[in-house]
Amino acid sequence: MQVRLNWYTPEQRKADHETAIAAAKNAKIAVVFVWARLNPVFGLPGEQDKLVEEVAAANSNTIVVLNTSQPVALPWIDKVKAVLEMWWPGDEGGWSTANLLLGKSSPAGRLPVTWGKRLEDYAATDPRHPERSRKGMDGKTIYSEGVNVGYRWFDQEKINPLFAFGHGLSYTAFEYSGLKIEKASDGGLDVKVNIKNTGSVESDEVPQVYLGKPSEIPAGVQFPVRSLVAFDRIHLAIGETKTVTLHVPLRQLQYWSTTSSKWVTATGKRTVSVGASSRDLRVEQSID
């Protein structure tokens, strides 16, 4: 059994910080790696924010690589050229990060969460609703937001996130057109859309289908503003166009009726939208 103690002296910390700033001043591009744990909540520990601020001030071409497990505050976001979220990538994360930064691979990941601007923007940490907190009210936590979880909460409350659910950039751009919606054999929908790579790099795109709430809502039934009902990942060469068919199962058009204890298909008009995130909807069509 071994016990190892390490002490990072204040003098060494200060010297390393100054060395990083000096290197940034003389570099063509500065890359800052930052990390987070659960504490502090929604923030980077130590003086990492200060480091990013000072490196960005010394070099206008600053890129920040995040190694976090959840969204954190990014007070310097408007002062850096790019942010690459690698989450906690594991043993091969170094190679993957280098390939993305060097352009050997085009980023194609999409956010599986909504990245808020403030911790208070989330349903569970909104101070207006203490019943949703970990401590709850009288020892009870009540999920009073109902179906409005995640991006649905931001839509319902009209809160602008820092980065929307499904968001993600790459080294190219994509154009959406020609939306067509057909009834599928299982009673659901087949959503067809043309996607073109309009940039100069081959890459993946992740088209997402969102279904708006119906115009006719039965009493006692809750619908989100819109829901993700289908998505896919496709690879497009430079200038290539593909027609993508995204299937929406019948169940996605239904809601659970507590009155009749069965799934019921909603009636009325609904909007089907397709885009690159929950807040980047490129084409849409109304269905009845």
N, C-alpha and C positions, 0 to 999 in steps of 0.2 A: 504494500500500500504506500502511495506517495501523496504528499500534500505540497502543492506548489503555490507560492505567493508571488504576485507580480505587482509592482508599484510603478505607475506611470506618473513621474514627477511633474508638478506644475511647470517647472522650468523646461522640461523636455516637450511638454504639450505646447507651450508657447513657441518654442523654437520650431517645432514641426509645422505649426500653423503659419508662421511667418515664411517658412520654406515653401509651403504650398502656394501662398500668395505671390511670392517672387517667381516661382515656376510658371504660374498662370500669366504673369505679365509678359513673359518671354515666349509663350507658346502660341502657335497658330490657333489651336483649339484646346480648351481646358475641359477635362472630364472629371466630375466630382461624384464619388460613390458615397451614398448615405444609406443608413439602415435604421430600422425601428423595431421596437419590441412592444409589448402591451402597455408598458408604462414609460413615458406618459401616454395617456389615452389621446389619440388623434394628434400625435406630434412626434417630432424626431428628438431623441434624447441628446443630452449634452449641448454643445455649441455648434451643432451641424448646420442649423439655419444661418448662423453668423458666418460660418465658413463659406456657404454657398453665396451669400450676399456679397462677401468681400472678394471672392474669386470672380463673380459676375461683374463686379465693379472694375476689376483689374483686366478682365478679358471679355469682350462683348460676345465672343463665340464660346459660350459655356454650355455644356451638356450635363445634365444631372441623371445619374442612374440610381433608381430606387430599388433597394432590397427590403421590402416590407411585406407584411402578411395582410394588410388592410389599408384603407385610405388614411392618409395623414394630411395635416395642414401643410400647404405649400405657399407660404407668405411671399416668396421670391419668384413665383411662377412667371410673372410678366418681365422678369429681368434676365431670363435664360432663353437660349435658342431652342432647346428641346429637352423633353423628359422621357426617359425610357424606364418603364416599370418592369422589373424582372421578377418581382415577388421574392420568394425564397427558392432559387432555382436548383439548389443541390450541388453535387460534386462537379457536374459538367456545365454549371452556370457560367463559368469564366469563358469557356470556348464560345458558348451561345451568345453571350454579351458582346464579345469581340467581333463575332461574325456579323451581328446586327449593326454595331457601331461602324464597322469598316465597309458596310454595304455589300457584304458577301451574301447576306440573306436580307429579304425585305420584311420588316415587322408586319405581322398579320393577326396578332392576338387582339381580342376585344374584351372590354371590361365586363366581368360577370357581376359587378356591383355598381351602384351609383356613387360617384365620388363627390361628396358635398363640400361646400366652401367652409362650413362650420360644423362642429359637432352637434350644435343645437338644431341643425337642419333635419336631423334624422328623427323618425317617429319615437324611437326608444329613448332618445335623449332630449326631446323637446321639453323645456321646462314648463310649458303650458299644460302638459299631460303627465303629472307625476305617477298616475296609475300604471303607466307603461314602463316605468323604471325597474331596475333590479330589486329595489327595496319595496316598490309598489305603495299601495295605500292600505294601512292596517295589516301589513304583511302579505298582501295579495297583489300580484301583478296581473293587470287586465289588458289584453291586446285589443284595445278599443278602436284601433285603426281598421279592424276587420280585414277585408281583402286588399286594402291599400298598403301593401308591404313593398319595401324597396323603391324602385322607380315609380311605382303606382302612387306612393305617398307624395313624392316630389311633384307628380302631375296633379294630384288632387289638391294639394296646398299651393300650387303655382310657385314652387320654389325653383330657382335656377341653380342647377348643380355646377360644380367646377367642371366635371366631366360626366356625361350622361351614361347610363347603362347601355352597354353594347358599343361604346365609343372605342376607336382605335385608328391610328394613322399608319400609313405606309409610305414608301418612297415613290408612290405613283398616285394617280387619281382615277376615280371611276364615275361613269355617267350612267344613270338609270333612265329607261324609257320604255314605251310600249306596254304598259300594264294591261293585262287581260285576266279576268276572273271567271272561272267556269265551275259549275257544280260537279263535284266528284262522285264516283260510283258509290262511295260509302256514305253519301249525304253531306260530306264536308265540302271543302273548296280546293281547287287547284289554282294557285296564283302564279301567273307567268309574267316574267319581266325580262327585258333586255338589259344586259350590263356590259359596258365597254370600258376597257382599260385605255384611258386617254393620255397616260403619261409615258415615260421613257424607260420604265423598269417593269419587268414581269413580276407579278405578285398575286397574293390571294386576297379575295374580298369575302365578306360575310354578310350577305343580304338577309335582312330581318323583316318579318311580316308582323304587323301590329293590328289588332282588331279593336275598334272603338266600341263604346257602350251603345246599346240599342236605343232607338228613339222612344220605344215603349218599354217602360220599366215597371214590372208588377210591384204592388205594395209589399214592403218588407224585404225586397231583394236588393242587394248591393252589387253594383258593377264598378270596376275601375274606369278611369278615363279611357285607357287603352291597355291592351294586354299583348305580350309577345306570344304568338301562336305558331310560328314556324321560323326556321332559319336554316342556312346551309353555308358551306365554305367551298368556294370555287377558285380555281387557278386560271389566270388570264395572262396570255402573252402580250407583248407590246402591241397596242392597236387592236387586239382581238375583242370580238363581241360574242357573248353567249346568251342564249335564251334559257333562263333558269325556271324550273317549275318547282314551286314550294307547296307542299301539301298541307292543308289545314284539316285535321280530323274533325268529324262531326262533334265530338265531345267538347272541342274548343268553342263551339257555337252554342253550347248549352250551359245551364246553371242548375244547381241542386235545389230542388223545391222542398223545403222543410214541411210545407203543407201537405203535399201529396207523396213525399218520401221517394222521389224519383228524379232523374235527369230530364229537364225540359228545354226544348229548343227556344231560344229567345226570338221574339218577333219584332217587326219594325225595321227601320233603316239603320244600317251600321256602316262605318267607314273602314275600309281596308287600306292600310298604308304600308309601303315598302321603303326601306332606307338603310342607312349605315349605322344607326343607333336609335334609341327611343326618342331622341330630340333632333335627329337628322333624317327626316322622312322625305324622300325625294319624289315619290309618285303615290297617288291615292285615288280611290274610286269608291263610290257609295253603292251598297248592295241592299236589296230588300228581301 
